[in-house]
Amino acid sequence: MTKPPFTPTQQPTSFARSLGYAWSGLIHTVVHQRNMRMHIIAALMVGLVGSAVELGLAEKAILIFCVTLIFFAEMLNSALEQLVDLAIQQFDEKAKLTKDIAAAGVLVLAIGSMVIFAAILVHDADVIFHDVSVIERQVLFGVPLTFFGGALMHEAKKPVALDVLFAVGALVTWGAIASWTESYVMSAMTLGLLVVCAQTAWARRALR
């Protein structure tokens, strides 16, 4: 059976619209999946470490790859859960097993990434602890930044002014950290994660 040609009402999806759909999928996952929000907070911490320590190119690439791979796995797991729920309208042991195995895959990736991150920290311990003031400065600004990101994503109902305050606080602390960063790539990744946090707060507000 041949596929009918496009009609005037069936226009191919543009690249920009495809990106919009993908972005919506990402934000939807963050809004509805607590594990995804935890992954983002962990990624913020990775970005803070990577921007404070002078890591090699291979180490930066590995860390960024681990972060994106976990995000991909969590989104794939979320999509699979939606598909299973759509196909199975009542409890089914095989459907539960499918979800459990997919979740286990994300867990394995997360544990592996934590081991890699720890190995990098141990390998570069001399560089990290060479100047304690750098650690103190990064903690001083990094803890509030992580708090602001987590607060933006939190499911609790908040006034608009509070979300704006969190967003401004995140931007200010990121700007301070970026001024002494050892890696513009890691700082850019951290900024991108904060944008996701802010968009999550906006999307959650639109649902109410």
C-alpha positions, 0 to 999 in steps of 0.5 A: 500500500503506497503512502498518500502524498502530502496535502496542503494541510499536511505540511512537513514539520520544520526544524525549529518546530521539531526543536520546540517539541523536543524542548517541550518533552525535556521540560515535561520530563523535569516537571513530572519526574522527580528523578530527573530533577535530582539528575539536574541538581547532580549535574549542577554540582558536576558543572560547579566542580568542572568550572573550579578545577582545571580538568583535561579535555578528556575528563571534561568530555567524559563528565559532559557525556555522563550527564547527557547520557543519564538525561537521555536514559531518564527521558527514554525511561519516562517515554517508555512508562507513558507508552506502557500506561497507554497500552495497559489500562490495568495492572499487569506484571509484565508491564511492571517488570518492563518499567522496573527494568527500564528504571534499573538501566537509569540507576546503573548509568547513574551509579557508573557516572558517580564512580567515574566522577569520584575517580576523576576527583581522586585522580586530580586531588592534588589540583583540587586541594592545591588552593583551599580558598578556591574550594571555599569560594566555590562552595560559598557560591555553589551551594546557593546556586544549587539551592536556587536551581532546586527551588525553581524546580520544586513542585510546591506552589510558590508566588511568582515573586519568589520564582523570580527571586530564585531565578535572579539569585541563580543568575547572579551566583552563576555570573560570579562563578563564571567570572573565575571559571576554569572552563567556559564549557562547564559554565555554559552547561551550568547556565543551560541547566539553570535555564531548564530549571527556570523553564520548569518553574514557568511550565509548572505555573502554567499547569495550575 
